[in-house]
């Protein structure tokens, strides 16, 4: 376990960066040309980033990024 102290400004910046990464992964998941092995790695990365995002974002923001079955087939 690792603890961190961050200011509100740093928390907002972390939230923004993670949201950008999550959105980019969601966009890439729609591309049918991506190999299954790469797609699996993207799913794992999404899960990790989402867990981190849950720690810095409020509940309403998190609901927008809850992994959907349609995106993770």
PyMOL Python script that loads the backbone (N, CA, C, O; Angstrom):
from pymol import cmd

cmd.read_pdbstr("""\
ATOM      1  N   UNK A   1       0.845  -1.170   0.000  1.00  0.00           N
ATOM      2  CA  UNK A   1       0.000   0.000   0.000  1.00  0.00           C
ATOM      3  C   UNK A   1       0.894   1.237   0.000  1.00  0.00           C
ATOM      4  O   UNK A   1       1.943   1.274   0.642  1.00  0.00           O
ATOM      5  N   UNK A   2       0.451   2.230  -0.728  1.00  0.00           N
ATOM      6  CA  UNK A   2       1.201   3.466  -0.856  1.00  0.00           C
ATOM      7  C   UNK A   2       0.262   4.626  -0.565  1.00  0.00           C
ATOM      8  O   UNK A   2      -0.841   4.680  -1.108  1.00  0.00           O
ATOM      9  N   UNK A   3       0.680   5.539   0.271  1.00  0.00           N
ATOM     10  CA  UNK A   3      -0.120   6.718   0.572  1.00  0.00           C
ATOM     11  C   UNK A   3       0.483   7.946  -0.080  1.00  0.00           C
ATOM     12  O   UNK A   3       1.700   8.045  -0.231  1.00  0.00           O
ATOM     13  N   UNK A   4      -0.374   8.880  -0.465  1.00  0.00           N
ATOM     14  CA  UNK A   4       0.086  10.117  -1.095  1.00  0.00           C
ATOM     15  C   UNK A   4      -0.725  11.286  -0.563  1.00  0.00           C
ATOM     16  O   UNK A   4      -1.926  11.170  -0.317  1.00  0.00           O
ATOM     17  N   UNK A   5      -0.057  12.398  -0.391  1.00  0.00           N
ATOM     18  CA  UNK A   5      -0.747  13.639  -0.077  1.00  0.00           C
ATOM     19  C   UNK A   5      -0.708  14.503  -1.327  1.00  0.00           C
ATOM     20  O   UNK A   5       0.363  14.797  -1.857  1.00  0.00           O
ATOM     21  N   UNK A   6      -1.877  14.907  -1.792  1.00  0.00           N
ATOM     22  CA  UNK A   6      -1.943  15.763  -2.973  1.00  0.00           C
ATOM     23  C   UNK A   6      -2.868  16.937  -2.684  1.00  0.00           C
ATOM     24  O   UNK A   6      -3.837  16.816  -1.934  1.00  0.00           O
ATOM     25  N   UNK A   7      -2.555  18.060  -3.286  1.00  0.00           N
ATOM     26  CA  UNK A   7      -3.403  19.240  -3.129  1.00  0.00           C
ATOM     27  C   UNK A   7      -4.633  19.089  -4.026  1.00  0.00           C
ATOM     28  O   UNK A   7      -4.694  18.190  -4.865  1.00  0.00           O
ATOM     29  N   UNK A   8      -5.603  19.970  -3.842  1.00  0.00           N
ATOM     30  CA  UNK A   8      -6.805  19.926  -4.674  1.00  0.00           C
ATOM     31  C   UNK A   8      -6.463  20.126  -6.148  1.00  0.00           C
ATOM     32  O   UNK A   8      -7.040  19.477  -7.020  1.00  0.00           O
ATOM     33  N   UNK A   9      -5.526  21.022  -6.417  1.00  0.00           N
ATOM     34  CA  UNK A   9      -5.114  21.274  -7.802  1.00  0.00           C
ATOM     35  C   UNK A   9      -4.480  20.018  -8.406  1.00  0.00           C
ATOM     36  O   UNK A   9      -4.748  19.682  -9.560  1.00  0.00           O
ATOM     37  N   UNK A  10      -3.650  19.333  -7.639  1.00  0.00           N
ATOM     38  CA  UNK A  10      -3.018  18.104  -8.120  1.00  0.00           C
ATOM     39  C   UNK A  10      -4.060  17.005  -8.323  1.00  0.00           C
ATOM     40  O   UNK A  10      -3.957  16.213  -9.261  1.00  0.00           O
ATOM     41  N   UNK A  11      -5.043  16.958  -7.461  1.00  0.00           N
ATOM     42  CA  UNK A  11      -6.116  15.973  -7.582  1.00  0.00           C
ATOM     43  C   UNK A  11      -6.902  16.201  -8.873  1.00  0.00           C
ATOM     44  O   UNK A  11      -7.236  15.249  -9.579  1.00  0.00           O
ATOM     45  N   UNK A  12      -7.193  17.457  -9.177  1.00  0.00           N
ATOM     46  CA  UNK A  12      -7.902  17.779 -10.415  1.00  0.00           C
ATOM     47  C   UNK A  12      -7.069  17.396 -11.632  1.00  0.00           C
ATOM     48  O   UNK A  12      -7.593  16.879 -12.618  1.00  0.00           O
ATOM     49  N   UNK A  13      -5.775  17.654 -11.553  1.00  0.00           N
ATOM     50  CA  UNK A  13      -4.883  17.317 -12.665  1.00  0.00           C
ATOM     51  C   UNK A  13      -4.812  15.801 -12.861  1.00  0.00           C
ATOM     52  O   UNK A  13      -4.856  15.322 -13.994  1.00  0.00           O
ATOM     53  N   UNK A  14      -4.705  15.050 -11.774  1.00  0.00           N
ATOM     54  CA  UNK A  14      -4.707  13.585 -11.870  1.00  0.00           C
ATOM     55  C   UNK A  14      -6.009  13.087 -12.492  1.00  0.00           C
ATOM     56  O   UNK A  14      -6.000  12.219 -13.364  1.00  0.00           O
ATOM     57  N   UNK A  15      -7.109  13.640 -12.041  1.00  0.00           N
ATOM     58  CA  UNK A  15      -8.412  13.256 -12.568  1.00  0.00           C
ATOM     59  C   UNK A  15      -8.487  13.529 -14.067  1.00  0.00           C
ATOM     60  O   UNK A  15      -8.952  12.687 -14.835  1.00  0.00           O
ATOM     61  N   UNK A  16      -8.030  14.697 -14.474  1.00  0.00           N
ATOM     62  CA  UNK A  16      -8.049  15.072 -15.887  1.00  0.00           C
ATOM     63  C   UNK A  16      -7.195  14.126 -16.731  1.00  0.00           C
ATOM     64  O   UNK A  16      -7.635  13.663 -17.783  1.00  0.00           O
ATOM     65  N   UNK A  17      -5.987  13.841 -16.276  1.00  0.00           N
ATOM     66  CA  UNK A  17      -5.093  12.958 -17.022  1.00  0.00           C
ATOM     67  C   UNK A  17      -5.654  11.542 -17.144  1.00  0.00           C
ATOM     68  O   UNK A  17      -5.581  10.924 -18.206  1.00  0.00           O
ATOM     69  N   UNK A  18      -6.206  11.045 -16.062  1.00  0.00           N
ATOM     70  CA  UNK A  18      -6.762   9.686 -16.082  1.00  0.00           C
ATOM     71  C   UNK A  18      -7.979   9.630 -17.001  1.00  0.00           C
ATOM     72  O   UNK A  18      -8.143   8.670 -17.753  1.00  0.00           O
ATOM     73  N   UNK A  19      -8.836  10.655 -16.945  1.00  0.00           N
ATOM     74  CA  UNK A  19     -10.007  10.691 -17.823  1.00  0.00           C
ATOM     75  C   UNK A  19      -9.588  10.674 -19.292  1.00  0.00           C
ATOM     76  O   UNK A  19     -10.195   9.977 -20.105  1.00  0.00           O
ATOM     77  N   UNK A  20      -8.570  11.428 -19.623  1.00  0.00           N
ATOM     78  CA  UNK A  20      -8.083  11.446 -21.011  1.00  0.00           C
ATOM     79  C   UNK A  20      -7.626  10.062 -21.442  1.00  0.00           C
ATOM     80  O   UNK A  20      -7.932   9.619 -22.549  1.00  0.00           O
ATOM     81  N   UNK A  21      -6.896   9.382 -20.573  1.00  0.00           N
ATOM     82  CA  UNK A  21      -6.422   8.032 -20.895  1.00  0.00           C
ATOM     83  C   UNK A  21      -7.590   7.058 -21.045  1.00  0.00           C
ATOM     84  O   UNK A  21      -7.607   6.244 -21.968  1.00  0.00           O
ATOM     85  N   UNK A  22      -8.565   7.141 -20.138  1.00  0.00           N
ATOM     86  CA  UNK A  22      -9.726   6.255 -20.217  1.00  0.00           C
ATOM     87  C   UNK A  22     -10.488   6.483 -21.518  1.00  0.00           C
ATOM     88  O   UNK A  22     -10.887   5.526 -22.182  1.00  0.00           O
ATOM     89  N   UNK A  23     -10.691   7.742 -21.881  1.00  0.00           N
ATOM     90  CA  UNK A  23     -11.410   8.059 -23.116  1.00  0.00           C
ATOM     91  C   UNK A  23     -10.650   7.569 -24.344  1.00  0.00           C
ATOM     92  O   UNK A  23     -11.256   7.085 -25.300  1.00  0.00           O
ATOM     93  N   UNK A  24      -9.343   7.692 -24.318  1.00  0.00           N
ATOM     94  CA  UNK A  24      -8.533   7.229 -25.441  1.00  0.00           C
ATOM     95  C   UNK A  24      -8.636   5.712 -25.595  1.00  0.00           C
ATOM     96  O   UNK A  24      -8.738   5.203 -26.711  1.00  0.00           O
ATOM     97  N   UNK A  25      -8.609   5.001 -24.484  1.00  0.00           N
ATOM     98  CA  UNK A  25      -8.738   3.540 -24.542  1.00  0.00           C
ATOM     99  C   UNK A  25     -10.113   3.159 -25.069  1.00  0.00           C
ATOM    100  O   UNK A  25     -10.229   2.261 -25.903  1.00  0.00           O
ATOM    101  N   UNK A  26     -11.160   3.835 -24.589  1.00  0.00           N
ATOM    102  CA  UNK A  26     -12.509   3.533 -25.073  1.00  0.00           C
ATOM    103  C   UNK A  26     -12.616   3.764 -26.576  1.00  0.00           C
ATOM    104  O   UNK A  26     -13.237   2.973 -27.287  1.00  0.00           O
ATOM    105  N   UNK A  27     -12.022   4.826 -27.051  1.00  0.00           N
ATOM    106  CA  UNK A  27     -12.040   5.118 -28.481  1.00  0.00           C
ATOM    107  C   UNK A  27     -11.297   4.033 -29.257  1.00  0.00           C
ATOM    108  O   UNK A  27     -11.774   3.570 -30.293  1.00  0.00           O
ATOM    109  N   UNK A  28     -10.142   3.631 -28.763  1.00  0.00           N
ATOM    110  CA  UNK A  28      -9.353   2.598 -29.435  1.00  0.00           C
ATOM    111  C   UNK A  28     -10.043   1.239 -29.408  1.00  0.00           C
ATOM    112  O   UNK A  28      -9.858   0.438 -30.325  1.00  0.00           O
ATOM    113  N   UNK A  29     -10.825   0.969 -28.384  1.00  0.00           N
ATOM    114  CA  UNK A  29     -11.514  -0.322 -28.285  1.00  0.00           C
ATOM    115  C   UNK A  29     -12.546  -0.494 -29.398  1.00  0.00           C
ATOM    116  O   UNK A  29     -12.919  -1.621 -29.724  1.00  0.00           O
ATOM    117  N   UNK A  30     -13.006   0.599 -29.979  1.00  0.00           N
ATOM    118  CA  UNK A  30     -13.984   0.528 -31.063  1.00  0.00           C
ATOM    119  C   UNK A  30     -13.337   0.156 -32.393  1.00  0.00           C
ATOM    120  O   UNK A  30     -14.035  -0.221 -33.334  1.00  0.00           O
ATOM    121  N   UNK A  31     -12.025   0.256 -32.481  1.00  0.00           N
ATOM    122  CA  UNK A  31     -11.297  -0.059 -33.712  1.00  0.00           C
ATOM    123  C   UNK A  31     -11.191  -1.576 -33.866  1.00  0.00           C
ATOM    124  O   UNK A  31     -10.541  -2.245 -33.062  1.00  0.00           O
ATOM    125  N   UNK A  32     -11.823  -2.100 -34.885  1.00  0.00           N
ATOM    126  CA  UNK A  32     -11.865  -3.557 -35.108  1.00  0.00           C
ATOM    127  C   UNK A  32     -10.538  -4.111 -35.617  1.00  0.00           C
ATOM    128  O   UNK A  32     -10.342  -5.326 -35.618  1.00  0.00           O
ATOM    129  N   UNK A  33      -9.625  -3.245 -36.049  1.00  0.00           N
ATOM    130  CA  UNK A  33      -8.343  -3.699 -36.595  1.00  0.00           C
ATOM    131  C   UNK A  33      -7.349  -4.084 -35.508  1.00  0.00           C
ATOM    132  O   UNK A  33      -6.318  -4.692 -35.796  1.00  0.00           O
ATOM    133  N   UNK A  34      -7.649  -3.738 -34.274  1.00  0.00           N
ATOM    134  CA  UNK A  34      -6.715  -4.002 -33.178  1.00  0.00           C
ATOM    135  C   UNK A  34      -6.720  -5.487 -32.828  1.00  0.00           C
ATOM    136  O   UNK A  34      -7.776  -6.096 -32.657  1.00  0.00           O
ATOM    137  N   UNK A  35      -5.540  -6.048 -32.728  1.00  0.00           N
ATOM    138  CA  UNK A  35      -5.341  -7.461 -32.412  1.00  0.00           C
ATOM    139  C   UNK A  35      -5.925  -7.801 -31.034  1.00  0.00           C
ATOM    140  O   UNK A  35      -5.964  -6.955 -30.140  1.00  0.00           O
ATOM    141  N   UNK A  36      -6.372  -9.033 -30.879  1.00  0.00           N
ATOM    142  CA  UNK A  36      -6.995  -9.468 -29.623  1.00  0.00           C
ATOM    143  C   UNK A  36      -6.037  -9.379 -28.437  1.00  0.00           C
ATOM    144  O   UNK A  36      -6.451  -9.032 -27.331  1.00  0.00           O
ATOM    145  N   UNK A  37      -4.775  -9.687 -28.657  1.00  0.00           N
ATOM    146  CA  UNK A  37      -3.780  -9.612 -27.585  1.00  0.00           C
ATOM    147  C   UNK A  37      -3.611  -8.166 -27.101  1.00  0.00           C
ATOM    148  O   UNK A  37      -3.527  -7.909 -25.900  1.00  0.00           O
ATOM    149  N   UNK A  38      -3.564  -7.245 -28.039  1.00  0.00           N
ATOM    150  CA  UNK A  38      -3.450  -5.824 -27.698  1.00  0.00           C
ATOM    151  C   UNK A  38      -4.721  -5.352 -27.001  1.00  0.00           C
ATOM    152  O   UNK A  38      -4.669  -4.582 -26.043  1.00  0.00           O
ATOM    153  N   UNK A  39      -5.851  -5.820 -27.493  1.00  0.00           N
ATOM    154  CA  UNK A  39      -7.144  -5.456 -26.898  1.00  0.00           C
ATOM    155  C   UNK A  39      -7.215  -5.910 -25.433  1.00  0.00           C
ATOM    156  O   UNK A  39      -7.731  -5.187 -24.580  1.00  0.00           O
ATOM    157  N   UNK A  40      -6.700  -7.099 -25.151  1.00  0.00           N
ATOM    158  CA  UNK A  40      -6.694  -7.605 -23.777  1.00  0.00           C
ATOM    159  C   UNK A  40      -5.817  -6.734 -22.887  1.00  0.00           C
ATOM    160  O   UNK A  40      -6.187  -6.439 -21.750  1.00  0.00           O
ATOM    161  N   UNK A  41      -4.671  -6.323 -23.390  1.00  0.00           N
ATOM    162  CA  UNK A  41      -3.783  -5.434 -22.628  1.00  0.00           C
ATOM    163  C   UNK A  41      -4.468  -4.096 -22.371  1.00  0.00           C
ATOM    164  O   UNK A  41      -4.314  -3.511 -21.299  1.00  0.00           O
ATOM    165  N   UNK A  42      -5.222  -3.614 -23.351  1.00  0.00           N
ATOM    166  CA  UNK A  42      -5.949  -2.351 -23.185  1.00  0.00           C
ATOM    167  C   UNK A  42      -7.026  -2.486 -22.105  1.00  0.00           C
ATOM    168  O   UNK A  42      -7.233  -1.570 -21.309  1.00  0.00           O
ATOM    169  N   UNK A  43      -7.706  -3.631 -22.085  1.00  0.00           N
ATOM    170  CA  UNK A  43      -8.726  -3.870 -21.058  1.00  0.00           C
ATOM    171  C   UNK A  43      -8.107  -3.854 -19.664  1.00  0.00           C
ATOM    172  O   UNK A  43      -8.661  -3.265 -18.737  1.00  0.00           O
ATOM    173  N   UNK A  44      -6.961  -4.501 -19.525  1.00  0.00           N
ATOM    174  CA  UNK A  44      -6.286  -4.542 -18.226  1.00  0.00           C
ATOM    175  C   UNK A  44      -5.837  -3.148 -17.804  1.00  0.00           C
ATOM    176  O   UNK A  44      -5.959  -2.774 -16.638  1.00  0.00           O
ATOM    177  N   UNK A  45      -5.319  -2.387 -18.756  1.00  0.00           N
ATOM    178  CA  UNK A  45      -4.893  -1.010 -18.461  1.00  0.00           C
ATOM    179  C   UNK A  45      -6.094  -0.162 -18.051  1.00  0.00           C
ATOM    180  O   UNK A  45      -6.008   0.642 -17.123  1.00  0.00           O
ATOM    181  N   UNK A  46      -7.217  -0.349 -18.751  1.00  0.00           N
ATOM    182  CA  UNK A  46      -8.430   0.397 -18.423  1.00  0.00           C
ATOM    183  C   UNK A  46      -8.861   0.098 -16.988  1.00  0.00           C
ATOM    184  O   UNK A  46      -9.196   1.009 -16.232  1.00  0.00           O
ATOM    185  N   UNK A  47      -8.850  -1.168 -16.624  1.00  0.00           N
ATOM    186  CA  UNK A  47      -9.252  -1.561 -15.270  1.00  0.00           C
ATOM    187  C   UNK A  47      -8.357  -0.907 -14.220  1.00  0.00           C
ATOM    188  O   UNK A  47      -8.842  -0.399 -13.209  1.00  0.00           O
ATOM    189  N   UNK A  48      -7.058  -0.922 -14.465  1.00  0.00           N
ATOM    190  CA  UNK A  48      -6.107  -0.317 -13.529  1.00  0.00           C
ATOM    191  C   UNK A  48      -6.336   1.182 -13.410  1.00  0.00           C
ATOM    192  O   UNK A  48      -6.382   1.726 -12.307  1.00  0.00           O
ATOM    193  N   UNK A  49      -6.480   1.847 -14.553  1.00  0.00           N
ATOM    194  CA  UNK A  49      -6.708   3.294 -14.538  1.00  0.00           C
ATOM    195  C   UNK A  49      -8.041   3.639 -13.882  1.00  0.00           C
ATOM    196  O   UNK A  49      -8.145   4.627 -13.156  1.00  0.00           O
ATOM    197  N   UNK A  50      -9.055   2.822 -14.140  1.00  0.00           N
ATOM    198  CA  UNK A  50     -10.360   3.082 -13.534  1.00  0.00           C
ATOM    199  C   UNK A  50     -10.293   2.962 -12.014  1.00  0.00           C
ATOM    200  O   UNK A  50     -10.900   3.767 -11.308  1.00  0.00           O
ATOM    201  N   UNK A  51      -9.572   1.982 -11.505  1.00  0.00           N
ATOM    202  CA  UNK A  51      -9.418   1.837 -10.057  1.00  0.00           C
ATOM    203  C   UNK A  51      -8.727   3.062  -9.465  1.00  0.00           C
ATOM    204  O   UNK A  51      -9.102   3.534  -8.391  1.00  0.00           O
ATOM    205  N   UNK A  52      -7.733   3.566 -10.155  1.00  0.00           N
ATOM    206  CA  UNK A  52      -7.047   4.779  -9.715  1.00  0.00           C
ATOM    207  C   UNK A  52      -7.978   5.987  -9.794  1.00  0.00           C
ATOM    208  O   UNK A  52      -7.998   6.827  -8.894  1.00  0.00           O
ATOM    209  N   UNK A  53      -8.747   6.065 -10.877  1.00  0.00           N
ATOM    210  CA  UNK A  53      -9.688   7.172 -11.067  1.00  0.00           C
ATOM    211  C   UNK A  53     -10.721   7.220  -9.943  1.00  0.00           C
ATOM    212  O   UNK A  53     -11.105   8.299  -9.493  1.00  0.00           O
ATOM    213  N   UNK A  54     -11.168   6.052  -9.493  1.00  0.00           N
ATOM    214  CA  UNK A  54     -12.148   5.998  -8.406  1.00  0.00           C
ATOM    215  C   UNK A  54     -11.636   6.659  -7.134  1.00  0.00           C
ATOM    216  O   UNK A  54     -12.423   7.127  -6.311  1.00  0.00           O
ATOM    217  N   UNK A  55     -10.335   6.696  -6.974  1.00  0.00           N
ATOM    218  CA  UNK A  55      -9.746   7.281  -5.765  1.00  0.00           C
ATOM    219  C   UNK A  55      -9.681   8.802  -5.812  1.00  0.00           C
ATOM    220  O   UNK A  55      -9.599   9.449  -4.768  1.00  0.00           O
ATOM    221  N   UNK A  56      -9.716   9.381  -7.011  1.00  0.00           N
ATOM    222  CA  UNK A  56      -9.572  10.837  -7.116  1.00  0.00           C
ATOM    223  C   UNK A  56     -10.825  11.536  -7.621  1.00  0.00           C
ATOM    224  O   UNK A  56     -10.901  12.763  -7.560  1.00  0.00           O
ATOM    225  N   UNK A  57     -11.806  10.796  -8.115  1.00  0.00           N
ATOM    226  CA  UNK A  57     -12.999  11.413  -8.696  1.00  0.00           C
ATOM    227  C   UNK A  57     -14.218  11.160  -7.816  1.00  0.00           C
ATOM    228  O   UNK A  57     -14.238  10.244  -6.995  1.00  0.00           O
ATOM    229  N   UNK A  58     -15.228  11.995  -8.012  1.00  0.00           N
ATOM    230  CA  UNK A  58     -16.470  11.775  -7.267  1.00  0.00           C
ATOM    231  C   UNK A  58     -17.304  10.695  -7.968  1.00  0.00           C
ATOM    232  O   UNK A  58     -16.989  10.269  -9.079  1.00  0.00           O
ATOM    233  N   UNK A  59     -18.353  10.274  -7.305  1.00  0.00           N
ATOM    234  CA  UNK A  59     -19.149   9.145  -7.788  1.00  0.00           C
ATOM    235  C   UNK A  59     -19.776   9.413  -9.152  1.00  0.00           C
ATOM    236  O   UNK A  59     -19.801   8.527 -10.006  1.00  0.00           O
ATOM    237  N   UNK A  60     -20.282  10.627  -9.363  1.00  0.00           N
ATOM    238  CA  UNK A  60     -20.920  10.943 -10.641  1.00  0.00           C
ATOM    239  C   UNK A  60     -19.936  10.866 -11.801  1.00  0.00           C
ATOM    240  O   UNK A  60     -20.288  10.389 -12.880  1.00  0.00           O
ATOM    241  N   UNK A  61     -18.723  11.322 -11.593  1.00  0.00           N
ATOM    242  CA  UNK A  61     -17.708  11.226 -12.644  1.00  0.00           C
ATOM    243  C   UNK A  61     -17.350   9.772 -12.917  1.00  0.00           C
ATOM    244  O   UNK A  61     -17.139   9.384 -14.066  1.00  0.00           O
ATOM    245  N   UNK A  62     -17.281   8.981 -11.873  1.00  0.00           N
ATOM    246  CA  UNK A  62     -16.923   7.563 -12.026  1.00  0.00           C
ATOM    247  C   UNK A  62     -17.964   6.800 -12.836  1.00  0.00           C
ATOM    248  O   UNK A  62     -17.620   5.901 -13.604  1.00  0.00           O
ATOM    249  N   UNK A  63     -19.223   7.153 -12.668  1.00  0.00           N
ATOM    250  CA  UNK A  63     -20.285   6.446 -13.380  1.00  0.00           C
ATOM    251  C   UNK A  63     -20.126   6.544 -14.894  1.00  0.00           C
ATOM    252  O   UNK A  63     -20.518   5.629 -15.618  1.00  0.00           O
ATOM    253  N   UNK A  64     -19.556   7.641 -15.372  1.00  0.00           N
ATOM    254  CA  UNK A  64     -19.359   7.825 -16.812  1.00  0.00           C
ATOM    255  C   UNK A  64     -18.347   6.834 -17.371  1.00  0.00           C
ATOM    256  O   UNK A  64     -18.375   6.523 -18.562  1.00  0.00           O
ATOM    257  N   UNK A  65     -17.462   6.341 -16.527  1.00  0.00           N
ATOM    258  CA  UNK A  65     -16.352   5.505 -16.993  1.00  0.00           C
ATOM    259  C   UNK A  65     -16.420   4.070 -16.492  1.00  0.00           C
ATOM    260  O   UNK A  65     -15.458   3.319 -16.654  1.00  0.00           O
ATOM    261  N   UNK A  66     -17.530   3.675 -15.892  1.00  0.00           N
ATOM    262  CA  UNK A  66     -17.682   2.287 -15.454  1.00  0.00           C
ATOM    263  C   UNK A  66     -17.563   1.404 -16.695  1.00  0.00           C
ATOM    264  O   UNK A  66     -18.243   1.656 -17.690  1.00  0.00           O
ATOM    265  N   UNK A  67     -16.725   0.386 -16.657  1.00  0.00           N
ATOM    266  CA  UNK A  67     -16.543  -0.468 -17.842  1.00  0.00           C
ATOM    267  C   UNK A  67     -17.871  -1.069 -18.305  1.00  0.00           C
ATOM    268  O   UNK A  67     -18.592  -1.694 -17.526  1.00  0.00           O
ATOM    269  N   UNK A  68     -18.173  -0.869 -19.571  1.00  0.00           N
ATOM    270  CA  UNK A  68     -19.403  -1.390 -20.168  1.00  0.00           C
ATOM    271  C   UNK A  68     -19.106  -2.715 -20.853  1.00  0.00           C
ATOM    272  O   UNK A  68     -18.040  -2.888 -21.444  1.00  0.00           O
ATOM    273  N   UNK A  69     -20.030  -3.632 -20.777  1.00  0.00           N
ATOM    274  CA  UNK A  69     -19.842  -4.950 -21.414  1.00  0.00           C
ATOM    275  C   UNK A  69     -19.645  -4.801 -22.920  1.00  0.00           C
ATOM    276  O   UNK A  69     -18.870  -5.545 -23.520  1.00  0.00           O
ATOM    277  N   UNK A  70     -20.342  -3.842 -23.532  1.00  0.00           N
ATOM    278  CA  UNK A  70     -20.256  -3.687 -24.986  1.00  0.00           C
ATOM    279  C   UNK A  70     -18.856  -3.268 -25.432  1.00  0.00           C
ATOM    280  O   UNK A  70     -18.426  -3.611 -26.533  1.00  0.00           O
ATOM    281  N   UNK A  71     -18.147  -2.534 -24.584  1.00  0.00           N
ATOM    282  CA  UNK A  71     -16.804  -2.085 -24.928  1.00  0.00           C
ATOM    283  C   UNK A  71     -15.744  -3.127 -24.609  1.00  0.00           C
ATOM    284  O   UNK A  71     -14.624  -3.051 -25.114  1.00  0.00           O
ATOM    285  N   UNK A  72     -16.090  -4.094 -23.779  1.00  0.00           N
ATOM    286  CA  UNK A  72     -15.087  -5.044 -23.308  1.00  0.00           C
ATOM    287  C   UNK A  72     -15.475  -6.477 -23.639  1.00  0.00           C
ATOM    288  O   UNK A  72     -15.330  -7.372 -22.806  1.00  0.00           O
ATOM    289  N   UNK A  73     -15.962  -6.692 -24.840  1.00  0.00           N
ATOM    290  CA  UNK A  73     -16.327  -8.046 -25.287  1.00  0.00           C
ATOM    291  C   UNK A  73     -15.094  -8.841 -25.610  1.00  0.00           C
ATOM    292  O   UNK A  73     -15.195 -10.004 -26.002  1.00  0.00           O
TER     293      UNK A  73
END
""", "prot")
cmd.dss("prot")
cmd.show_as("cartoon", "prot")
cmd.util.cbc("prot")
cmd.orient("prot")
